[in-house]
Amino acid sequence: MKNYNLEERTLVFAKATRVFVKKLPRCTSNFEDGKQLIRSSGSIGANYIEANEALSKKDFKMRMKISRKEAKETCYWLKLVDTGTHQHLEKERSNLLDEATQLLKIMSSIILKAA
């Protein structure tokens, strides 16, 4: 079983998302949706870090729930951006969507175990 540093994993994900957004076709919808995607993808890790510095168990769970919410939102924005006819962007989107879904599941598991 691999040991993952979740802070590092969320950072790598947020950086990969930024690289992806830079490659998207330039149009008004991608500009707006891309901004939202960048915000939500970075917020996953930021809230996870905040959870690790929580003042109480209740605070920890709340921050983890926010992190999970941001992962769900990231999935939404990934599905919404327009990759045009670029197959390589579709593959990249699929990989990012898979990672966002995995992060969502990890956050859900942590929340359940913290109950």
SVG drawing of the C-alpha trace seen along z (x, -y; Angstrom):
<svg xmlns="http://www.w3.org/2000/svg" viewBox="-21 -36 25 38">
<polyline fill="none" stroke="black" stroke-width="0.4" points="0.0,0.0 1.4,-3.4 1.7,-6.1 0.5,-9.5 1.2,-12.9 -2.3,-14.4 -1.0,-18.0 1.5,-17.3 -1.0,-15.4 -3.6,-18.3 -0.8,-20.8 0.2,-18.7 -3.4,-18.5 -3.9,-22.2 -0.8,-22.9 -1.8,-20.4 -5.3,-22.0 -3.6,-25.4 -1.5,-23.9 -4.6,-22.4 -6.6,-25.7 -3.8,-27.5 -4.1,-25.0 -7.9,-25.4 -9.3,-27.2 -9.7,-30.9 -13.4,-31.8 -15.6,-33.7 -17.0,-30.6 -13.6,-29.0 -12.2,-32.2 -15.0,-32.4 -15.2,-28.6 -11.4,-28.3 -11.2,-31.0 -13.7,-29.0 -11.9,-25.7 -8.6,-27.3 -10.2,-28.6 -11.9,-25.4 -9.0,-23.1 -6.6,-25.1 -9.2,-25.3 -9.2,-21.5 -5.6,-21.6 -5.9,-24.9 -8.8,-23.7 -7.1,-20.3 -4.2,-22.2 -6.5,-24.3 -8.2,-21.1 -4.8,-19.8 -4.4,-22.9 -7.9,-22.7 -8.6,-23.9 -11.1,-21.2 -12.6,-18.0 -15.7,-20.0 -13.4,-22.5 -11.5,-19.6 -14.7,-18.0 -16.0,-21.4 -12.8,-22.1 -12.7,-18.6 -16.3,-19.0 -15.4,-22.3 -12.4,-20.5 -14.8,-17.8 -17.2,-20.4 -14.4,-22.0 -13.5,-18.7 -17.1,-18.2 -17.1,-21.7 -13.9,-21.1 -15.5,-18.0 -18.4,-20.2 -16.1,-22.9 -13.9,-20.2 -17.1,-18.8 -18.2,-22.2 -15.0,-23.6 -14.9,-23.3 -11.9,-21.4 -13.0,-21.9 -11.9,-19.1 -8.6,-18.5 -8.3,-14.8 -5.2,-15.4 -7.2,-18.0 -10.1,-15.5 -7.6,-12.9 -6.1,-15.5 -9.6,-16.5 -10.4,-12.9 -7.3,-12.3 -8.0,-15.5 -11.6,-14.5 -10.4,-11.0 -8.0,-12.6 -10.7,-15.1 -13.0,-12.2 -10.4,-10.2 -9.7,-13.3 -13.4,-13.6 -13.6,-10.0 -10.5,-10.3 -12.1,-13.4 -15.3,-11.6 -13.5,-8.6 -11.6,-11.0 -14.9,-12.7 -16.5,-9.3 -13.6,-8.1 -13.5,-11.4 -17.1,-10.9"/>
</svg>
